[in-house]
Amino acid sequence: MYDVIVIGAGPAGAVTSRIVSSAGFRVLMLEKNETCRSPCAGYIGNTINLEPVDDAIIQSGITKMRVYFPDMTFQDFQLNGFVVDRYLFDMELVNRSQGSGTQVKWNSPVTDIISGEIKFSNGKASGKIIVGTDGVFSRTASFMGMEKQRFAACAQYHLKGIQPFSQTCEIFFNAEYAPGGYVWIYPTGKDSAKVGVGVTCFNPRNYLDKFIDCSGVSGRLNGTKTECVTGALPIGGLREKLVSGNILLVGDSAGMADPITGAGIHNAILAGEAAGKTIIDALEQNDIELLSNYETRIRRLLGKPLGRALEKRKKMDACSNNELLQEHLPELWVTFKKYWEK
Ligand SMILES: Cc1cc2nc3c(=O)[nH]c(=O)nc-3n(C[C@H](O)[C@H](O)[C@H](O)COP(=O)(O)OP(=O)(O)OC[C@H]3O[C@@H](n4cnc5c(N)ncnc54)[C@H](O)[C@@H]3O)c2cc1C
């Protein structure tokens, strides 16, 4: 019998499991893949509460964001953060958790949860507390009886032999290339960048190809496509319920990515810390009821910003053409002052 079973080895799972196992409890983390593999652009603001990470993990420091309107006029904003190699970043978090005592089983997709018993592809295990950190299409949330979340579909290339702007994240809004979302160019070196798109419809890769081949910046993107990843992120806002009995949801499984920017790493880590601390309290006092404090903490921390972003999401959905996007973008994107006005 484990004290805690964590389902999914992304940032939410790695941080939750590390905190609980550091306190001496028995923690098992089950991951469906053979290694960490979350598709991601890897931008993280430097407000993140993380011990220094290995230099190899950081692909570029970021000091500026350039936001393009549909007519390709742009505004620059100061930004402080970095672009990480997402595989190395996630592995570092998992290694830290293992170092604290977490047992990790790779290649172990969870297929069923009945009370405290978890069935995965090659075995079963019991835990006093179950944590669903299994991402946007969370099976844990389904076991809790929840509906599927609304999501944005994403595609991304790692382009080499191109000329990205140094230390600059570029963001492009255009209903033809990114309906409901945006295109990003995040530098990973002097002559390489992750170039991706998130959309609220299907076939993100077609939109991305069109952007790379036909947009006003195509000349700068004429390089080698070294990698193509596709993925999804939740844009429906915080789930209506984060705790049920002995089960908690953390990270994308709980709808913690921002419904406009799609950023979810920071909130996954923040929530993992809150979940870990609450779980320790519940285990130490042998009182599962205390898990509800996690929901209270999260709603206090993330309820307002995610609620605002969800309102903006509704407005963004209504901006279905470039004329509307051009006019309303400053109300819809976080770097503009207007976003923060009532
Ligand atoms: C293309 C793309 C670009 C993005 N760019 C950024 C960015 O630049 N900055 C940012 O902050 N956020 C970004 N995001 C969002 C970010 O990746 C997520 O918000 C973040 O990874 C959430 O962490 P998590 O631990 O909750 O979930 P995940 O990182 O998705 O981890 C979930 C884990 O659970 C595992 N799993 C799923 N089902 C099961 C199962 N049944 N059994 C066992 N394991 C299971 C998965 O394999 C995965 O390892 C991006 C997302 C996408 C798709």
Ligand as a Chemical Component Dictionary entry (heavy atoms), coordinates in Angstrom:
data_LIG
# 
_chem_comp.id                   LIG 
_chem_comp.type                 NON-POLYMER 
_chem_comp.pdbx_formal_charge   0 
_chem_comp.three_letter_code    LIG 
# 
loop_
_chem_comp_atom.comp_id 
_chem_comp_atom.atom_id 
_chem_comp_atom.alt_atom_id 
_chem_comp_atom.type_symbol 
_chem_comp_atom.charge 
_chem_comp_atom.model_Cartn_x 
_chem_comp_atom.model_Cartn_y 
_chem_comp_atom.model_Cartn_z 
_chem_comp_atom.pdbx_ordinal 
LIG C1  C1  C 0 2.520  22.659 -28.249 1  
LIG C2  C2  C 0 2.421  23.150 -26.826 2  
LIG C3  C3  C 0 3.210  24.232 -26.429 3  
LIG C4  C4  C 0 3.147  24.688 -25.105 4  
LIG N1  N1  N 0 3.977  25.718 -24.741 5  
LIG C5  C5  C 0 3.968  26.136 -23.445 6  
LIG C6  C6  C 0 4.883  27.154 -23.019 7  
LIG O1  O1  O 0 5.690  27.670 -23.793 8  
LIG N2  N2  N 0 4.843  27.526 -21.712 9  
LIG C7  C7  C 0 3.963  26.971 -20.814 10 
LIG O2  O2  O 0 3.965  27.361 -19.646 11 
LIG N3  N3  N 0 3.106  25.994 -21.196 12 
LIG C8  C8  C 0 3.096  25.560 -22.479 13 
LIG N4  N4  N 0 2.246  24.555 -22.854 14 
LIG C9  C9  C 0 1.354  23.959 -21.839 15 
LIG C10 C10 C 0 2.161  23.000 -20.962 16 
LIG O3  O3  O 0 2.827  22.057 -21.751 17 
LIG C11 C11 C 0 1.208  22.297 -19.966 18 
LIG O4  O4  O 0 0.369  23.249 -19.367 19 
LIG C12 C12 C 0 2.009  21.556 -18.885 20 
LIG O5  O5  O 0 2.797  20.550 -19.461 21 
LIG C13 C13 C 0 1.063  20.968 -17.844 22 
LIG O6  O6  O 0 1.776  20.084 -17.008 23 
LIG P1  P1  P 0 1.067  18.792 -16.396 24 
LIG O7  O7  O 0 2.093  18.120 -15.569 25 
LIG O8  O8  O 0 -0.224 19.200 -15.800 26 
LIG O9  O9  O 0 0.673  17.907 -17.651 27 
LIG P2  P2  P 0 1.615  17.211 -18.761 28 
LIG O10 O10 O 0 2.910  17.935 -18.889 29 
LIG O11 O11 O 0 0.748  17.097 -19.974 30 
LIG O12 O12 O 0 1.894  15.783 -18.160 31 
LIG C14 C14 C 0 0.893  14.799 -18.099 32 
LIG C15 C15 C 0 1.593  13.447 -18.061 33 
LIG O13 O13 O 0 0.625  12.438 -17.796 34 
LIG C16 C16 C 0 0.898  11.320 -18.621 35 
LIG N5  N5  N 0 -0.349 10.541 -18.757 36 
LIG C17 C17 C 0 -1.466 10.842 -19.450 37 
LIG N6  N6  N 0 -2.406 9.894  -19.310 38 
LIG C18 C18 C 0 -1.873 8.940  -18.499 39 
LIG C19 C19 C 0 -2.343 7.695  -17.989 40 
LIG N7  N7  N 0 -3.575 7.234  -18.282 41 
LIG N8  N8  N 0 -1.533 6.971  -17.196 42 
LIG C20 C20 C 0 -0.283 7.422  -16.881 43 
LIG N9  N9  N 0 0.222  8.590  -17.346 44 
LIG C21 C21 C 0 -0.566 9.353  -18.139 45 
LIG C22 C22 C 0 1.380  11.941 -19.923 46 
LIG O14 O14 O 0 2.104  11.032 -20.719 47 
LIG C23 C23 C 0 2.255  13.086 -19.393 48 
LIG O15 O15 O 0 3.572  12.694 -19.164 49 
LIG C24 C24 C 0 2.267  24.078 -24.173 50 
LIG C25 C25 C 0 1.461  22.999 -24.586 51 
LIG C26 C26 C 0 1.530  22.542 -25.893 52 
LIG C27 C27 C 0 0.667  21.384 -26.320 53 
# 
loop_
_chem_comp_bond.comp_id 
_chem_comp_bond.atom_id_1 
_chem_comp_bond.atom_id_2 
_chem_comp_bond.value_order 
_chem_comp_bond.pdbx_ordinal 
LIG C1  C2  SING 1  
LIG C2  C3  SING 2  
LIG C2  C26 DOUB 3  
LIG C3  C4  DOUB 4  
LIG C4  N1  SING 5  
LIG C4  C24 SING 6  
LIG N1  C5  DOUB 7  
LIG C5  C6  SING 8  
LIG C5  C8  SING 9  
LIG C6  O1  DOUB 10 
LIG C6  N2  SING 11 
LIG N2  C7  SING 12 
LIG C7  O2  DOUB 13 
LIG C7  N3  SING 14 
LIG N3  C8  DOUB 15 
LIG C8  N4  SING 16 
LIG N4  C9  SING 17 
LIG N4  C24 SING 18 
LIG C9  C10 SING 19 
LIG C10 O3  SING 20 
LIG C10 C11 SING 21 
LIG C11 O4  SING 22 
LIG C11 C12 SING 23 
LIG C12 O5  SING 24 
LIG C12 C13 SING 25 
LIG C13 O6  SING 26 
LIG O6  P1  SING 27 
LIG P1  O7  DOUB 28 
LIG P1  O8  SING 29 
LIG P1  O9  SING 30 
LIG O9  P2  SING 31 
LIG P2  O10 DOUB 32 
LIG P2  O11 SING 33 
LIG P2  O12 SING 34 
LIG O12 C14 SING 35 
LIG C14 C15 SING 36 
LIG C15 O13 SING 37 
LIG C15 C23 SING 38 
LIG O13 C16 SING 39 
LIG C16 N5  SING 40 
LIG C16 C22 SING 41 
LIG N5  C17 SING 42 
LIG N5  C21 SING 43 
LIG C17 N6  DOUB 44 
LIG N6  C18 SING 45 
LIG C18 C19 SING 46 
LIG C18 C21 DOUB 47 
LIG C19 N7  SING 48 
LIG C19 N8  DOUB 49 
LIG N8  C20 SING 50 
LIG C20 N9  DOUB 51 
LIG N9  C21 SING 52 
LIG C22 O14 SING 53 
LIG C22 C23 SING 54 
LIG C23 O15 SING 55 
LIG C24 C25 DOUB 56 
LIG C25 C26 SING 57 
LIG C26 C27 SING 58 
# 
